[in-house]
């Protein structure tokens, strides 16, 4: 087993073979997935970093790993800092770091099968030392990774109409309508989740997302081709053909001198596939149209999401009851908590998988935003600690994601104040009412307002879009300082402000909210149900309207969850959700 230093040494030895000065290793695969199949976790193999976003740049003398605010502490804990410099994206990008090189005409190698044309052009734009980017079809990590896991593709299955709410041919017809608007002959679809939504197909090709690893081409005449490694033909209708994944490049390149107009997204099509489109054809870049279509959930999807969240909330409430009784009485660890909660979810109707690895951090581990407990990091949960649990599941009728901060005993004044300030930001977003043209960046300001009053903040976005039995993180809707997309009716987004005191504790409150637009007014409906931590609420910091929101929310929690509780759990839940206003 090679250590990090040995891996970097071997990688650098390949530089002369390919005549490069440095090599880019992004956290991605040929499908631009967030959660990667084991065989594609190249960045993790090289650096030991297990987060879901990042980039590595290796030069002849140095190595850098770039992460966002969610992962800075995690990277510090996982990465060998004698080998890597850890950089937050907000401080510098890969190109800006390379710009500091004294060498002009820096030769940067990359895998053209996984780097998107959009990212390549962005890197080029930022490069100021006349850097040259070299496309390498062989991934250099793969040349070194001797025990690389095998590529496995599961059997895809049809996502039934009772869950999807709309037939595939109707969805394709909508897409072709947009294609006709822009006079497009062929649409290249490289986003796996968009393909799964468009064709009402799912699979279990990777952990946490029910995705069928594939690419697709939709033609203006209604013909569609799905390219995958699945070794049997798909039966998705007369107008849907099935071909091997490796054939897509050939299919595109065969159209030389055809003068076709292609459309795709620059942020998802690989450099290699982009190069396959001949110069005689025209390629139009536009944000993924299917992504925008699927973001607006239909009535069936909304109903399914609500039902899934009620069942999921019941599992979480049972967990909170258990852990509040378990921790004071016996030794209970983070891994114990994860196993218990995951097993509760698995018993739920329509359960398919978890939607991401359960985050369960006690005390200082709670301050690591996307903490992942391991045998090495596993801590006993103390009754004097704050315990943060962020978790969710994939159900046939919906996807869940919820975070609660749990207290046991001896809550400090500081903890109560910070929890309440986070809660105030959460409530401000949940009960906001604004123009239908509201953007995520404005909602983000609401979430941070009460923390900024005391010069505090959190280094991650306030909310991300959530799919319907698809990725737990989806676009284009987000609540963040970069949120420039207008919210539309039917969009679902998380509401999760937080506060993290390094080496002490973490606080985050997350519910999913449904955008509802009527008469040009945007409001949100909370669809997540689980009790808030009343021990941590300081009512002296709350307005009467905020207290009323909490009481109304807890009334809904009781209404939806009590039917799932036994007598002891019911008694506890009623006490946890008693009105603050008397």
Buried (B, 14 or more C-beta within 10 A) or exposed (E): EBEBEEBBEEBBEBBEEEEBBBBBBBBBBBBBBBBBBBBBBBBBBBBBBBBBBBBBBBBEEBBBBBBBBBBBBBBEBBBEEEBBBBBBBEEBBBBEBBBEBEBEEBBBBBBBBBBBBBBBBBBEEBBEBEBBBBBBEEBBBBEBBEEBEEEEBBEBEBBEEEBBBBEBBEBBEBBBEBBEEEEBBBBBBBBBBBBBBBBBBBBBBBBBBBBBBBBBBBBBEEBBBBBBEBEEEBEBEEBBBBBEBEEBBEBBBEBEEEEBBBBBBBBBBBBBBBBBBBEEBBBEBBEBBBBBBBBBBBEBBBBBBBBBBBBBBBBBBBBBBBBBEBBEEEEBBBBBBBEBBBEBBEEBEBBBBBBBBBBBBBBBBBBBBBBBBEEEBBBEBBBEBBBBBBBBBBBBBBBBBBBBBBBBEEBBEEBBBBBBBBBBBBBBBBBBEBEBEBBBBBBBBBBBBBBEEEEBBBBBBBBBBBBBBBBBBBBBBBBBEEBEBBBBBBBBBBBBBBBBBEEBBBBBBBBBBBBBBEEEEBBBEBBBBBBBBBBBBBBEBBEEEBBBBBBEBBEBBBEBBBEBBEEEBBEBBEEBBEEBEE
